[in-house]
């Protein structure tokens, strides 16, 4: 809880992976920051239901802000994971053609990947693909191989970022719902469920509620259109069947349904892409799960011999736009970070750098600080953070983390 007269340089609203990345970046620059998360735990919204896969941006829209943030993150991610012992593996990914129409598009995918800077993407024949993934269905006609696609622990990234921010003097408030706010002089006075917060700048990282929070500043430039993604998780006994992420040929709306290993050795199929109005309904539909499992069986036939031991679902904060919605109102001290759909985990470090680039126009003075060495970083357990992501939870607690109907909170 902030002291009554405490004033912050920056208030970050939203404790998902992007909010935690922004908090860490700004606090590392010597700014006095607070993060407000309306949930009881960090990483309890959109960031708690992603795939745990890191994307290079091989299919991102050219000249988009999303691509620029992904490109920036490519140069940062691996060093960050290594320095702070975040489970990570460069598994590579295959965009597989299952019919002649898909096969004809593979050269275009390679060409576009090269334009995005993913210059090691290359086309493989069916026989080359099956040499690398021998348990894949023999119906595959060919693929594009993207070596940089990777697997990671999706919960430990934001929690590590949050711990780094704490070590750098930031404050994190959970169960802190921002309900309103107004400018008084040069400062924002936010009304929250934990009392008033005063900050010179507000950064909106509220994810699924980003457009609602935006109304404090003015008319929202985007509308959140929640998109549900459901997943089915196979037992670790299936882990040896797949080395890499298996993509379909992407569509303008989605990367499609993946079959992929997790960093902890399970095989997962998903996500779906189900548009809905409800921002909280992440319930599992048995019919959808059955369809996902059948799809996984067609991709990796030997999965039929292995049990599905869990399911989960997440909601992505899609908008009416294909690109990220990131902007800065320097006159009012407000930064909007919205519409971060399926690539937020992959690009969060790049997004944070982009937000930091607004600081001069916001009149915030930064200072050189000594970054916290990995050996001095408090562990997640020291702060009693609750594990909120199914992939991490399963990796720690095993199959008891799941029920027939989905993810069990512990």
Secondary structure as UniProt FT lines:
FT   TURN            4..5
FT   STRAND          7..13
FT   HELIX           17..28
FT   TURN            29..30
FT   STRAND          33..36
FT   HELIX           46..48
FT   STRAND          53..54
FT   TURN            58..59
FT   TURN            62..63
FT   HELIX           65..83
FT   TURN            84..85
FT   STRAND          88..89
FT   STRAND          93..97
FT   HELIX           100..115
FT   TURN            116..117
FT   TURN            119..120
FT   STRAND          122..125
FT   HELIX           126..132
FT   TURN            134..135
FT   TURN            138..139
FT   STRAND          142..146
FT   TURN            147..148
FT   STRAND          150..152
FT   HELIX           154..167
FT   TURN            168..169
FT   STRAND          171..173
FT   STRAND          178..184
FT   TURN            185..186
FT   STRAND          187..192
FT   TURN            193..194
FT   STRAND          197..204
FT   HELIX           207..209
FT   HELIX           210..214
FT   TURN            215..217
FT   STRAND          227..234
FT   HELIX           236..241
FT   STRAND          245..248
FT   STRAND          258..261
FT   TURN            263..264
FT   STRAND          267..270
FT   STRAND          274..275
FT   HELIX           286..299
FT   HELIX           301..305
FT   STRAND          308..316
FT   STRAND          325..329
FT   TURN            330..333
FT   STRAND          334..338
FT   TURN            342..343
FT   HELIX           344..356
FT   TURN            357..358
FT   HELIX           359..362
FT   HELIX           374..376
FT   HELIX           380..383
FT   HELIX           390..397
FT   HELIX           398..401
FT   STRAND          402..403
FT   TURN            404..405
FT   STRAND          406..407
//
